[in-house]
Amino acid sequence: MVSLHDDDLANFLVPPMTAVWLPAERLGAEAVDLALTLIDGGEPRRVVVPDEPHVVRRESTAQV
């Protein structure tokens, strides 16, 4: 079993849950910035966050 977003709770579950880490804080900041731009009459733009997601392996998944 795997969860999305590496939450602190995942480490305390039994078994500890493997998770996919995403740069949530940076994604949120970019979303707010874009929303404010649009509210001010700006144009929509594509936003790419360069931080790579990665898997935080814990006991909920077997080694492959």
C-alpha positions as CSV (number, residue, x, y, z in Angstrom):
1,M,0.0,0.0,0.0
2,V,1.3,3.5,-0.9
3,S,0.0,6.9,0.0
4,L,0.3,10.2,-1.9
5,H,2.1,13.0,0.0
6,D,4.6,11.9,2.6
7,D,2.6,12.8,5.8
8,D,4.2,12.4,9.2
9,L,1.3,10.0,10.1
10,A,2.5,7.5,7.5
11,N,5.5,6.7,9.7
12,F,3.3,5.8,12.7
13,L,0.9,3.4,11.0
14,V,1.3,-0.3,11.3
15,P,3.1,-1.2,9.1
16,P,4.6,2.2,8.3
17,M,3.2,3.3,5.0
18,T,5.3,3.9,1.9
19,A,4.5,7.3,0.4
20,V,5.2,9.4,-2.7
21,W,6.7,12.7,-1.7
22,L,5.6,15.8,-3.5
23,P,6.8,19.4,-2.9
24,A,3.4,20.3,-1.4
25,E,4.5,23.7,0.0
26,R,6.1,24.8,-3.3
27,L,3.1,23.6,-5.3
28,G,0.8,25.5,-3.0
29,A,2.9,28.7,-3.2
30,E,2.9,28.5,-7.0
31,A,-0.9,28.0,-7.0
32,V,-1.5,31.0,-4.8
33,D,0.8,33.1,-6.9
34,L,-1.0,32.1,-10.1
35,A,-4.4,32.7,-8.6
36,L,-3.4,36.2,-7.5
37,T,-2.1,36.9,-11.0
38,L,-5.4,35.8,-12.5
39,I,-7.4,37.9,-10.0
40,D,-5.4,40.9,-11.0
41,G,-6.3,40.3,-14.6
42,G,-3.1,38.5,-15.6
43,E,-2.9,35.8,-18.2
44,P,-3.0,32.1,-17.3
45,R,0.4,30.5,-17.6
46,R,1.9,27.0,-17.2
47,V,3.8,26.4,-14.0
48,V,6.4,23.7,-13.7
49,V,7.8,22.9,-10.3
50,P,11.3,21.3,-10.9
51,D,11.3,19.4,-7.7
52,E,11.1,15.7,-8.5
53,P,8.6,13.5,-6.6
54,H,10.2,10.5,-5.0
55,V,9.2,7.3,-3.2
56,V,9.7,7.1,0.6
57,R,10.0,3.4,1.1
58,R,8.6,1.9,4.3
59,E,7.3,-1.5,5.4
60,S,3.9,-1.3,3.7
61,T,5.6,-2.4,0.4
62,A,7.8,-5.3,-0.3
63,Q,11.3,-5.0,-1.9
64,V,11.2,-5.5,-5.7
